[in-house]
Amino acid sequence: MPRSAIHSSPFVEPGRLTLRGRLLVRLSGLLLVLVLLCLLALTGPVAPISGTGRTLVTGLLFVAGCGLAFSILSLVQNHLLDLLGQIRTWARNLREGRYSDPIPTPVEHSCAGLAEDLNQLGSRLRTPAEAGPGVAGPREAESASLQVLYEVVSSINTAHGLDDLLNRFLFTLKRITTAPAAVIWLTYHPNRVELGTSSGIDESLIVRERADVRRCLYERAMTEGKIWVDKNLDKCEKIAGRPFFQGQDIALVSVPMRYRGNIVGVINLFLERAGLGRIESMKPLLSSIGHHLSIAVERSRSDEGTRKHLIGEERTRIAHELHDSLAQSLASIRYQVRVLDETLHQGDESTTWQQLERIENSLDEANTELRELISNFRAPVSGRGLIGAIEQIVSQFRNETEIKTYLQKEWAADTLSNETEIQILRIIQEALWNIRKHSQAKTVRIMLRHRFGENYHILIEDDGIGFRETTQGAPGEHVGLTIMRERASRIGGALRVESEPGEGTRVVLEFSESKTQGGKA
């Protein structure tokens, strides 16, 4: 019923007062009675009315006042409070799904218009509920779409890896669209589209060698960037040379997967042609599903790229550790074996036994270092501290090379992290190994300097033959210098190598305490 028709019906019969008018008349009468009672009380004995008449008038006014008060309460009860209770019952019924219980208010009631308006609202809410399960109202359709998106997101969040993600998603998508077959294509760059996963279709039709058939399935949606519907597969079946589905009337729906303006893939849904009628209403849902999948695919690709990067970093770190620890120990042993060979040719038995003892000690050191690397993947610093580890390295270098080596320590505190200590130790090891291998030095000086509030400063210098760093040598000749600079950068510091032919070499490492506390180290 139109709202104008509701309000064209009078609230009351012609000639009768409205609810507001009746309340005003009764309140006015009650006020008059109260005024008269007050006047009688104030006039007292001077009133022209005798004592008996005065009592009678007072009683009549009191009875009239009580009657008016009762009439006002009855009017409020019948026309307001009862209606509010009925409205409350009606609202409770609506909340519980009982749309067919109207407000039982008579037509001649003063608030019949309000009751009619609320009953009309109830009938409108009742219409989609009584339409049956086959006809969904707007709220039911919205609820169904939300349920589908919830299932899609759940399948995405429970997946392990990209392949599992695509398979879970395809299973969910086929079930909610009742598609007998589906395919997901993924783009890796504009000229490369790969099959992500498929279900219900003969994959021999879409192998990599059948690029023309593959393009027929995804190209239109990918180039136009919108959902594309083919009512039959005649074009693609002609290219393939045989039907995709024997004895079935199948249509193709292609949904692009868009992420930040780029098409990252296409979803092919092979639906029975009889079910195409509902595709138009499902397009917003399919677009949302494609967007969710595109986000999941890009996130998976990003995670995979991050994982590969971390693996590469870890492999590089292992290579550096092996180069600066075990490889140097083995090279030292090789050098000592060469010295032993020369000693044997000289026939000096005492020197031979001394050299054998050195080799044995070096093998023990290498074995200990290898065990440390295997178990903890870190340099053996923690037990001795940084200064103790450096002293041991310098002592070993001095004994093996017989080069005069001086260690100067002006180290105020030992508050560096274990990772920073490892990088410092490896830099010093690499510098000493380069001196042993290339410098022909007679003297080496190592200086460790740090005062509170100042930068850390480490110097390793020799009086050897020096070199030009820009000189091109054999491949890998300057790998050690590169690794040293990478280690310095890892603790937020800078490494300088100063050398000239015939002038010796200086290696200077500087870093600040704040960077070591808050940086990568």
C-alpha positions in Angstrom: 0.0 0.0 0.0 1.5 3.4 -0.9 2.4 5.7 2.0 0.0 8.4 0.7 -2.9 5.9 1.0 -1.9 5.0 4.5 -2.0 8.6 5.7 -5.2 9.5 3.7 -7.1 7.3 6.2 -8.2 9.5 9.2 -6.8 8.6 12.6 -10.3 9.1 14.1 -13.9 9.4 12.9 -15.1 12.8 11.6 -16.4 15.0 14.4 -14.1 13.4 17.1 -11.1 15.0 18.7 -7.6 13.7 18.0 -5.6 12.1 20.8 -3.7 15.3 21.4 -7.0 17.3 21.6 -8.5 14.9 24.1 -5.4 15.0 26.3 -5.4 18.8 26.2 -9.1 19.0 27.2 -8.5 16.6 30.1 -5.4 18.4 31.3 -7.1 21.7 31.1 -10.0 20.4 33.2 -7.6 19.0 35.8 -5.7 22.3 35.9 -9.0 24.2 36.5 -10.0 21.9 39.3 -6.6 22.4 41.0 -7.0 26.2 40.6 -10.5 26.2 42.2 -9.3 24.0 45.1 -6.4 26.5 45.7 -8.8 29.4 45.7 -11.1 27.7 48.2 -8.1 27.0 50.5 -6.9 30.6 50.3 -10.2 32.4 50.9 -10.8 30.6 54.1 -13.6 31.8 56.4 -14.3 35.0 54.4 -15.6 32.9 51.5 -19.3 33.6 50.6 -20.0 29.9 50.8 -21.2 28.4 54.1 -19.3 25.6 55.8 -21.6 22.8 54.5 -21.6 24.2 51.0 -17.9 24.7 51.1 -17.3 21.0 52.1 -19.7 19.9 49.3 -18.0 22.0 46.7 -14.5 20.8 47.8 -15.7 17.2 47.6 -17.1 17.6 44.1 -13.9 19.3 42.9 -11.8 16.5 44.3 -13.9 13.8 42.7 -13.8 15.7 39.4 -10.0 16.0 39.6 -9.6 12.3 40.4 -11.8 11.4 37.4 -9.9 13.6 35.1 -6.5 12.1 36.3 -7.8 8.6 35.8 -9.1 9.5 32.3 -5.7 10.9 31.4 -3.9 7.7 32.6 -6.3 5.5 30.8 -5.9 7.5 27.6 -2.1 7.2 27.8 -2.3 3.5 28.6 -4.7 2.6 25.8 -3.2 4.7 23.0 0.6 4.9 23.8 1.8 2.3 26.3 -0.1 -0.6 24.8 1.1 0.3 21.3 4.7 0.6 22.4 4.4 -3.0 23.9 2.9 -4.3 20.6 5.8 -2.6 18.6 8.3 -4.2 20.9 6.7 -7.7 20.3 6.6 -7.0 16.5 10.4 -6.1 16.5 11.2 -9.3 18.5 9.3 -11.4 16.0 11.1 -9.8 13.1 14.5 -10.5 14.7 13.5 -14.2 15.1 12.4 -14.5 11.5 8.6 -14.4 12.1 7.6 -11.8 9.5 3.9 -12.8 9.4 2.9 -11.4 12.8 1.5 -7.8 12.3 0.8 -5.3 15.0 -2.7 -6.0 16.2 -4.0 -2.4 16.4 -7.7 -1.6 15.4 -8.2 0.7 12.5 -10.1 3.3 14.6 -7.0 3.5 16.9 -5.5 7.0 17.2 -2.1 5.6 16.0 -3.4 3.4 13.3 -1.2 5.1 10.7 2.0 4.2 12.6 0.9 0.6 12.9 0.0 0.4 9.2 3.5 1.8 8.3 5.3 -0.8 10.4 3.1 -3.6 9.1 3.9 -2.5 5.6 7.6 -2.6 6.4 7.2 -6.1 7.8 5.5 -7.3 4.6 8.4 -6.0 2.5 10.9 -7.9 4.6 8.7 -11.0 4.4 8.7 -11.0 0.5 12.3 -12.3 -0.1 12.0 -14.7 2.8 8.8 -16.3 1.4 10.2 -16.4 -2.2 11.8 -19.8 -1.3 15.3 -21.1 -1.6 15.3 -20.9 -5.4 14.9 -17.1 -5.4 17.6 -15.2 -3.3 17.0 -11.7 -2.2 19.8 -9.1 -2.2 20.9 -9.9 1.3 20.9 -13.6 0.6 22.9 -13.1 -2.6 25.4 -10.9 -0.7 25.7 -13.4 2.1 26.4 -16.2 -0.5 29.1 -14.1 -2.2 30.8 -13.4 1.1 30.7 -17.1 2.0 32.3 -18.0 -1.4 35.1 -15.3 -0.8 35.6 -16.7 2.7 36.2 -20.2 1.2 38.5 -18.8 -1.4 40.6 -16.9 1.1 40.7 -20.0 3.4 42.0 -22.2 0.6 44.7 -19.5 -0.1 45.8 -19.2 3.6 46.0 -22.9 4.2 48.2 -23.6 1.1 51.9 -24.6 1.3 53.7 -23.3 -1.8 52.5 -22.1 -5.1 51.5 -25.5 -6.5 49.5 -26.4 -3.5 47.9 -22.9 -3.6 46.8 -23.3 -7.2 45.4 -26.8 -6.7 43.4 -25.8 -3.6 42.1 -22.8 -5.3 41.1 -24.7 -8.4 39.2 -27.3 -6.4 37.3 -24.5 -4.5 36.5 -22.6 -7.7 35.2 -25.7 -9.6 32.9 -26.5 -6.7 31.4 -23.1 -6.3 30.9 -22.6 -10.0 29.9 -26.2 -10.8 32.4 -26.2 -13.6 33.4 -29.7 -14.9 36.9 -28.4 -15.9 39.1 -25.4 -15.2 42.6 -24.2 -16.0 44.9 -21.5 -14.4 47.5 -19.8 -16.5 50.3 -17.7 -15.0 52.3 -15.0 -16.7 56.0 -14.6 -16.0 56.7 -11.8 -18.5 54.7 -10.5 -21.5 56.0 -13.2 -23.8 55.9 -16.1 -21.5 52.7 -17.7 -20.2 52.9 -21.1 -18.4 50.3 -23.6 -17.3 49.8 -23.2 -13.5 47.4 -26.1 -12.9 44.4 -27.8 -14.6 41.6 -30.2 -13.7 39.0 -32.1 -15.7 40.7 -31.4 -19.1 42.9 -33.5 -21.3 46.3 -31.9 -20.7 47.6 -33.2 -24.0 45.6 -30.5 -25.7 47.4 -27.7 -23.7 51.0 -28.9 -23.6 53.7 -26.4 -24.3 54.1 -27.6 -27.9 50.5 -26.6 -28.6 51.1 -22.8 -28.1 48.3 -21.9 -30.6 45.7 -23.9 -28.6 47.0 -22.3 -25.3 46.7 -18.8 -26.7 43.2 -19.5 -27.9 42.1 -20.1 -24.3 43.7 -17.2 -22.5 44.6 -14.5 -25.1 41.3 -12.6 -25.3 40.9 -12.1 -21.5 44.6 -11.2 -21.2 44.7 -8.6 -23.9 41.3 -7.0 -23.0 41.7 -7.3 -19.3 38.1 -8.2 -18.6 36.0 -11.3 -18.2 35.4 -12.9 -21.6 32.6 -15.4 -22.4 32.7 -17.8 -25.4 29.4 -19.6 -25.8 31.2 -22.5 -27.5 34.6 -24.0 -28.0 34.4 -24.2 -31.8 37.3 -21.8 -32.5 39.7 -23.6 -30.1 38.6 -27.1 -31.1 39.2 -26.2 -34.7 42.8 -25.2 -33.8 43.2 -28.3 -31.7 41.8 -30.6 -34.4 39.5 -32.4 -32.0 36.8 -31.7 -29.4 37.8 -30.8 -25.9 34.8 -32.6 -24.3 33.0 -35.4 -26.0 29.3 -35.2 -26.1 29.0 -32.1 -23.9 27.8 -28.6 -24.8 30.5 -26.6 -23.1 31.1 -22.8 -23.0 34.3 -21.0 -21.9 34.5 -18.2 -19.3 37.9 -16.6 -19.0 38.7 -14.5 -15.9 41.8 -12.2 -15.8 43.9 -12.1 -12.7 44.8 -8.5 -12.2 47.4 -7.2 -9.7 48.3 -3.5 -9.5 47.2 -2.9 -13.1 49.0 -5.9 -14.5 47.5 -9.2 -15.7 49.4 -11.9 -13.8 47.3 -14.8 -15.1 44.0 -16.1 -16.5 41.4 -18.5 -15.1 39.5 -20.7 -17.6 36.2 -22.1 -16.5 34.6 -24.7 -18.7 30.8 -24.5 -17.9 27.8 -26.2 -19.4 26.1 -23.8 -21.7 22.9 -24.1 -19.8 24.6 -22.5 -16.8 25.7 -19.3 -18.6 22.6 -17.4 -17.6 24.0 -16.8 -14.1 27.5 -15.7 -15.2 26.4 -12.1 -15.7 25.3 -11.8 -12.0 28.5 -13.6 -10.9 31.0 -11.4 -12.8 31.7 -9.1 -9.7 32.3 -12.2 -7.6 34.6 -13.8 -10.3 36.5 -10.5 -10.6 37.0 -10.4 -6.9 38.1 -14.1 -6.8 40.6 -13.4 -9.6 42.0 -10.4 -7.7 42.4 -12.5 -4.5 44.3 -15.2 -6.4 46.5 -12.7 -8.1 47.5 -11.3 -4.7 48.2 -14.8 -3.4 50.3 -15.6 -6.5 52.4 -12.5 -6.3 52.9 -13.0 -2.5 54.0 -16.6 -3.2 56.4 -15.4 -5.9 57.8 -12.7 -3.5 58.3 -15.3 -0.8 60.0 -17.6 -3.2 62.3 -14.8 -4.3 63.1 -13.8 -0.7 63.8 -17.5 0.1 66.2 -17.8 -2.8 67.9 -14.6 -1.9 68.4 -15.7 1.7 69.7 -19.1 0.5 72.2 -17.2 -1.8 73.3 -15.0 1.1 73.8 -18.0 3.3 75.8 -19.8 0.7 77.9 -16.8 0.2 78.5 -16.5 3.9 79.5 -20.2 4.1 81.9 -19.7 1.2 83.4 -16.7 3.0 83.7 -18.6 6.3 85.4 -21.5 4.5 87.7 -19.2 2.6 88.7 -17.3 5.7 89.0 -20.2 8.1 89.4 -23.8 6.9 90.9 -22.9 3.5 93.5 -20.7 5.1 94.3 -23.4 7.6 94.8 -26.0 4.8 96.9 -23.5 2.9 99.1 -23.0 6.0 99.5 -26.7 6.4 100.5 -27.0 2.7 103.1 -24.3 3.3 104.4 -26.1 6.3 104.6 -29.4 4.4 106.7 -27.6 1.7 109.1 -26.4 4.5 109.2 -29.9 5.9 110.2 -31.2 2.4 113.1 -28.8 2.3 114.1 -29.7 5.8 114.2 -33.4 5.0 116.5 -32.7 2.0 118.9 -30.8 4.4 119.0 -33.8 6.8 118.4 -31.6 9.9 116.6 -34.1 12.2 115.9 -31.6 15.0 114.3 -29.1 12.6 112.3 -31.9 11.0 110.7 -32.9 14.3 109.9 -29.3 15.1 108.3 -28.8 11.7 106.3 -32.1 12.2 105.1 -30.8 15.5 103.9 -27.5 13.9 102.0 -29.5 11.2 100.4 -31.6 13.9 99.3 -28.5 15.8 98.0 -26.9 12.6 96.0 -30.0 11.9 94.5 -29.9 15.4 93.6 -26.2 14.9 92.0 -27.0 11.5 90.0 -29.9 13.0 88.8 -27.7 15.9 87.8 -25.0 13.5 85.9 -27.4 11.2 84.0 -28.8 14.2 83.1 -25.2 15.3 81.9 -24.4 11.8 79.8 -27.5 11.6 78.2 -27.2 15.0 77.8 -23.5 15.4 78.7 -22.0 12.0 80.8 -19.4 13.7 84.4 -18.6 14.4 85.9 -19.8 17.7 85.7 -16.4 19.4 83.2 -16.8 22.2 85.4 -18.9 24.6 88.5 -16.6 24.4 86.9 -13.2 23.5 88.0 -11.1 20.5 91.3 -10.0 21.9 92.2 -13.6 23.0 91.3 -14.9 19.5 93.4 -12.2 17.8 96.4 -13.0 20.1 96.2 -16.7 19.2 96.1 -15.9 15.4 99.0 -13.5 15.7 101.0 -16.1 17.7 100.3 -18.8 15.2 101.3 -16.4 12.3 104.5 -15.5 14.1 105.5 -19.1 14.7 104.7 -20.3 11.2 106.3 -17.5 9.2 109.0 -16.3 11.5 108.1 -12.7 10.5 108.5 -10.2 13.3 104.9 -9.4 14.3 103.9 -6.8 16.8 100.5 -6.5 18.3 99.5 -3.2 19.9 96.3 -3.1 22.0 94.5 0.1 23.1 91.1 -1.5 23.5 88.9 0.3 26.1 86.1 -2.3 26.3 85.0 -5.6 24.8 81.2 -4.9 24.3 80.9 -5.9 20.6 78.3 -8.5 19.5 79.5 -12.0 18.6 78.7 -11.4 14.9 80.9 -8.2 14.8 83.7 -10.0 16.5 83.6 -12.7 13.9 83.8 -10.3 11.1 86.8 -8.4 12.7 88.6 -11.7 13.3 88.1 -12.9 9.7 89.3 -9.6 8.3 92.5 -9.8 10.3 93.0 -13.4 9.3 92.6 -12.6 5.6 95.0 -9.7 5.9 97.7 -11.8 7.6 97.2 -14.6 5.0 97.7 -12.1 2.2 100.9 -10.9 3.9 102.2 -14.4 4.2 101.3 -15.3 0.6 102.3 -12.2 -1.3 104.1 -9.5 0.6 107.7 -11.0 1.3 107.5 -8.8 4.4 110.1 -8.7 7.2 107.9 -6.9 9.8 104.2 -6.8 10.5 102.4 -4.4 12.9 98.8 -4.9 14.1 97.2 -2.1 16.1 93.8 -2.2 17.8 92.6 1.1 19.1 89.3 2.2 20.8 88.4 4.7 23.4 84.9 5.3 24.9 82.9 7.6 22.7 85.3 7.1 19.7 85.3 5.0 16.6 86.9 1.6 16.5 90.2 1.6 14.5 92.1 -1.5 13.4 95.4 -1.3 11.4 97.4 -4.1 9.8 100.5 -3.0 8.0 103.7 -4.6 6.6 107.0 -3.6 5.0 106.7 -5.9 2.0 106.8 -5.4 -1.7 103.3 -3.9 -2.0 101.1 -3.9 -5.1 98.8 -1.9 -7.3 95.2 -2.8 -6.5 94.1 -1.8 -10.0 96.5 -4.3 -11.6 94.5 -7.0 -13.3 95.6 -10.5 -12.3 94.3 -14.0 -12.6 90.6 -14.6 -11.9 90.0 -14.7 -8.2 93.3 -13.1 -7.3 91.5 -10.2 -5.4 88.7 -12.3 -4.0 90.1 -11.9 -0.5 90.0 -8.1 -0.7 86.4 -8.2 -1.9 85.4 -10.4 1.0 87.1 -8.2 3.5 85.2 -5.2 2.2 81.9 -7.1 2.4 82.7 -8.1 6.0 83.4 -4.4 6.9 80.2 -3.3 5.2 78.3 -6.0 7.2 79.2 -4.3 10.5 78.6 -0.8 9.2 82.3 0.1 8.7 84.7 1.0 6.0 87.9 -0.8 4.8 90.8 0.9 3.1 93.7 -0.8 1.5 96.7 1.5 0.9 99.6 0.0 -1.1 102.3 1.0 -3.6 105.0 -1.2 -5.2 107.9 -1.3 -2.8 106.1 0.7 -0.1 104.4 -2.1 1.8 100.6 -2.4 2.5 98.3 -0.9 5.0 94.8 -2.3 5.7 92.6 0.0 7.8 89.3 -0.9 9.3 87.1 1.7 10.9 83.6 1.5 12.3 81.5 3.2 15.0 79.9 1.7 18.1 76.4 3.0 17.3 76.4 1.2 13.9 77.5 -2.1 15.4 74.8 -1.9 18.0 71.9 -1.0 15.7 73.1 -2.3 12.3 73.2 -5.7 10.7 75.7 -7.0 13.1 
